[in-house]
Amino acid sequence: MPKRATTDQQINDCFAVLAELRPHLQQGEFLSTVRSMEKEGYRLASIVDNGQVVAVAGYRIYSNLFMGRHLYVDDLVTSETVRSRGYGGRLMSWLREQAEAENCQVLHLDSGTQRPDAHKFYFREGLHIASFHFSQALDRS
């Protein structure tokens, strides 16, 4: 069963699995980054099996004019070594429960176009493509 990662140790234990999805992450900065994001509403949850984190979800609950109150999944990853064993489905079910408990109207996420296996998983989980997501890197020099 997924559980919120709230202690420093629980958050740090999520690093290796999250780094599979976000390889740019630096372990030395991970805890402080997550703690900073928590101030903006970020929450981290994981599934631990045999003492090891095997799946992680980072999410936020907030409101906007487009969707009202919603749960947005920032990060969702199962360790490559244990994929297709039901951990991702358990995380999605748990996230839906969290959204319902928080009176959200929508659960949504973005997924990179380079992740077709993840897309198949999301379709199986009942998600659909609702919009295009556009972005532009800003020159901050």
TIKE-78824 format. One record per residue (C-alpha): residue number from 1; residue in three letters; chain; x, y, z. Coordinates in steps of 0.2 Angstrom, whole numbers, plus 5000, padded with zeros to 4 digits. Example, Ala and Ser with C-alpha at 12.3 -4.5 7.8 and 13.67 -1.06 7.14 Angstrom:
# TIKE-78824
+-----+--------+--------+------+------+------+
: num : residu : chaine :    X :    Y :    Z :
+-----+--------+--------+------+------+------+
:   1 :    Ala :      A : 5062 : 4978 : 5039 :
:   2 :    Ser :      A : 5068 : 4995 : 5036 :
+-----+--------+--------+------+------+------+
# end
This chain:
# TIKE-78824
+-----+--------+--------+------+------+------+
: num : residu : chaine :    X :    Y :    Z :
+-----+--------+--------+------+------+------+
:   1 :    Met :      A : 5000 : 5000 : 5000 :
:   2 :    Pro :      A : 5007 : 5017 : 4996 :
:   3 :    Lys :      A : 5011 : 5029 : 5010 :
:   4 :    Arg :      A : 5016 : 5047 : 5011 :
:   5 :    Ala :      A : 5035 : 5050 : 5012 :
:   6 :    Thr :      A : 5036 : 5063 : 5026 :
:   7 :    Thr :      A : 5052 : 5060 : 5036 :
:   8 :    Asp :      A : 5069 : 5065 : 5029 :
:   9 :    Gln :      A : 5073 : 5046 : 5028 :
:  10 :    Gln :      A : 5057 : 5042 : 5019 :
:  11 :    Ile :      A : 5060 : 5056 : 5006 :
:  12 :    Asn :      A : 5078 : 5051 : 5003 :
:  13 :    Asp :      A : 5073 : 5033 : 5001 :
:  14 :    Cys :      A : 5063 : 5038 : 4986 :
:  15 :    Phe :      A : 5078 : 5046 : 4977 :
:  16 :    Ala :      A : 5085 : 5031 : 4967 :
:  17 :    Val :      A : 5068 : 5027 : 4960 :
:  18 :    Leu :      A : 5064 : 5045 : 4956 :
:  19 :    Ala :      A : 5081 : 5047 : 4948 :
:  20 :    Glu :      A : 5076 : 5034 : 4935 :
:  21 :    Leu :      A : 5062 : 5046 : 4929 :
:  22 :    Arg :      A : 5072 : 5062 : 4932 :
:  23 :    Pro :      A : 5090 : 5057 : 4929 :
:  24 :    His :      A : 5096 : 5076 : 4931 :
:  25 :    Leu :      A : 5092 : 5075 : 4950 :
:  26 :    Gln :      A : 5107 : 5076 : 4962 :
:  27 :    Gln :      A : 5106 : 5066 : 4978 :
:  28 :    Gly :      A : 5114 : 5079 : 4988 :
:  29 :    Glu :      A : 5101 : 5092 : 4983 :
:  30 :    Phe :      A : 5086 : 5080 : 4983 :
:  31 :    Leu :      A : 5079 : 5082 : 5001 :
:  32 :    Ser :      A : 5081 : 5101 : 5001 :
:  33 :    Thr :      A : 5072 : 5102 : 4984 :
:  34 :    Val :      A : 5058 : 5091 : 4990 :
:  35 :    Arg :      A : 5056 : 5101 : 5006 :
:  36 :    Ser :      A : 5055 : 5117 : 4996 :
:  37 :    Met :      A : 5042 : 5110 : 4984 :
:  38 :    Glu :      A : 5032 : 5104 : 4999 :
:  39 :    Lys :      A : 5030 : 5123 : 5003 :
:  40 :    Glu :      A : 5021 : 5124 : 4986 :
:  41 :    Gly :      A : 5010 : 5109 : 4989 :
:  42 :    Tyr :      A : 5020 : 5095 : 4983 :
:  43 :    Arg :      A : 5018 : 5078 : 4991 :
:  44 :    Leu :      A : 5028 : 5062 : 4989 :
:  45 :    Ala :      A : 5021 : 5044 : 4991 :
:  46 :    Ser :      A : 5030 : 5028 : 4989 :
:  47 :    Ile :      A : 5027 : 5009 : 4989 :
:  48 :    Val :      A : 5040 : 4999 : 4999 :
:  49 :    Asp :      A : 5042 : 4981 : 4996 :
:  50 :    Asn :      A : 5055 : 4970 : 5006 :
:  51 :    Gly :      A : 5062 : 4986 : 5013 :
:  52 :    Gln :      A : 5065 : 4994 : 4996 :
:  53 :    Val :      A : 5056 : 5008 : 4988 :
:  54 :    Val :      A : 5049 : 5001 : 4972 :
:  55 :    Ala :      A : 5037 : 5015 : 4966 :
:  56 :    Val :      A : 5035 : 5033 : 4969 :
:  57 :    Ala :      A : 5022 : 5047 : 4965 :
:  58 :    Gly :      A : 5024 : 5066 : 4967 :
:  59 :    Tyr :      A : 5008 : 5075 : 4967 :
:  60 :    Arg :      A : 4999 : 5092 : 4971 :
:  61 :    Ile :      A : 4982 : 5096 : 4975 :
:  62 :    Tyr :      A : 4976 : 5113 : 4970 :
:  63 :    Ser :      A : 4963 : 5123 : 4960 :
:  64 :    Asn :      A : 4963 : 5133 : 4944 :
:  65 :    Leu :      A : 4949 : 5140 : 4933 :
:  66 :    Phe :      A : 4951 : 5127 : 4920 :
:  67 :    Met :      A : 4948 : 5111 : 4931 :
:  68 :    Gly :      A : 4943 : 5117 : 4948 :
:  69 :    Arg :      A : 4950 : 5107 : 4962 :
:  70 :    His :      A : 4961 : 5094 : 4955 :
:  71 :    Leu :      A : 4976 : 5082 : 4959 :
:  72 :    Tyr :      A : 4990 : 5084 : 4947 :
:  73 :    Val :      A : 5003 : 5070 : 4946 :
:  74 :    Asp :      A : 5021 : 5078 : 4944 :
:  75 :    Asp :      A : 5030 : 5062 : 4945 :
:  76 :    Leu :      A : 5025 : 5043 : 4943 :
:  77 :    Val :      A : 5038 : 5030 : 4942 :
:  78 :    Thr :      A : 5040 : 5011 : 4946 :
:  79 :    Ser :      A : 5058 : 5005 : 4947 :
:  80 :    Glu :      A : 5063 : 4997 : 4930 :
:  81 :    Thr :      A : 5068 : 4981 : 4939 :
:  82 :    Val :      A : 5050 : 4978 : 4945 :
:  83 :    Arg :      A : 5039 : 4985 : 4932 :
:  84 :    Ser :      A : 5023 : 4976 : 4927 :
:  85 :    Arg :      A : 5020 : 4969 : 4944 :
:  86 :    Gly :      A : 5006 : 4980 : 4948 :
:  87 :    Tyr :      A : 5015 : 4994 : 4958 :
:  88 :    Gly :      A : 5010 : 5007 : 4946 :
:  89 :    Gly :      A : 4992 : 5002 : 4946 :
:  90 :    Arg :      A : 4992 : 5002 : 4965 :
:  91 :    Leu :      A : 4999 : 5020 : 4965 :
:  92 :    Met :      A : 4986 : 5026 : 4953 :
:  93 :    Ser :      A : 4972 : 5018 : 4963 :
:  94 :    Trp :      A : 4979 : 5027 : 4979 :
:  95 :    Leu :      A : 4981 : 5043 : 4970 :
:  96 :    Arg :      A : 4962 : 5042 : 4964 :
:  97 :    Glu :      A : 4957 : 5039 : 4983 :
:  98 :    Gln :      A : 4967 : 5054 : 4988 :
:  99 :    Ala :      A : 4959 : 5065 : 4975 :
: 100 :    Glu :      A : 4942 : 5059 : 4980 :
: 101 :    Ala :      A : 4945 : 5062 : 4998 :
: 102 :    Glu :      A : 4951 : 5080 : 4994 :
: 103 :    Asn :      A : 4935 : 5083 : 4984 :
: 104 :    Cys :      A : 4945 : 5084 : 4967 :
: 105 :    Gln :      A : 4935 : 5084 : 4951 :
: 106 :    Val :      A : 4950 : 5078 : 4940 :
: 107 :    Leu :      A : 4966 : 5068 : 4942 :
: 108 :    His :      A : 4978 : 5072 : 4928 :
: 109 :    Leu :      A : 4996 : 5072 : 4923 :
: 110 :    Asp :      A : 5008 : 5075 : 4909 :
: 111 :    Ser :      A : 5019 : 5062 : 4901 :
: 112 :    Gly :      A : 5034 : 5065 : 4889 :
: 113 :    Thr :      A : 5031 : 5060 : 4871 :
: 114 :    Gln :      A : 5046 : 5048 : 4872 :
: 115 :    Arg :      A : 5037 : 5037 : 4885 :
: 116 :    Pro :      A : 5025 : 5026 : 4874 :
: 117 :    Asp :      A : 5025 : 5012 : 4887 :
: 118 :    Ala :      A : 5019 : 5024 : 4900 :
: 119 :    His :      A : 5006 : 5030 : 4889 :
: 120 :    Lys :      A : 4999 : 5012 : 4886 :
: 121 :    Phe :      A : 4999 : 5011 : 4905 :
: 122 :    Tyr :      A : 4989 : 5027 : 4907 :
: 123 :    Phe :      A : 4976 : 5022 : 4894 :
: 124 :    Arg :      A : 4974 : 5005 : 4903 :
: 125 :    Glu :      A : 4971 : 5015 : 4919 :
: 126 :    Gly :      A : 4957 : 5025 : 4911 :
: 127 :    Leu :      A : 4966 : 5041 : 4907 :
: 128 :    His :      A : 4964 : 5049 : 4891 :
: 129 :    Ile :      A : 4973 : 5063 : 4881 :
: 130 :    Ala :      A : 4963 : 5079 : 4886 :
: 131 :    Ser :      A : 4975 : 5092 : 4879 :
: 132 :    Phe :      A : 4992 : 5097 : 4872 :
: 133 :    His :      A : 5005 : 5104 : 4884 :
: 134 :    Phe :      A : 5016 : 5117 : 4877 :
: 135 :    Ser :      A : 5032 : 5124 : 4884 :
: 136 :    Gln :      A : 5046 : 5135 : 4880 :
: 137 :    Ala :      A : 5063 : 5136 : 4889 :
: 138 :    Leu :      A : 5067 : 5154 : 4895 :
: 139 :    Asp :      A : 5084 : 5161 : 4893 :
: 140 :    Arg :      A : 5088 : 5167 : 4910 :
: 141 :    Ser :      A : 5106 : 5174 : 4906 :
+-----+--------+--------+------+------+------+
# end
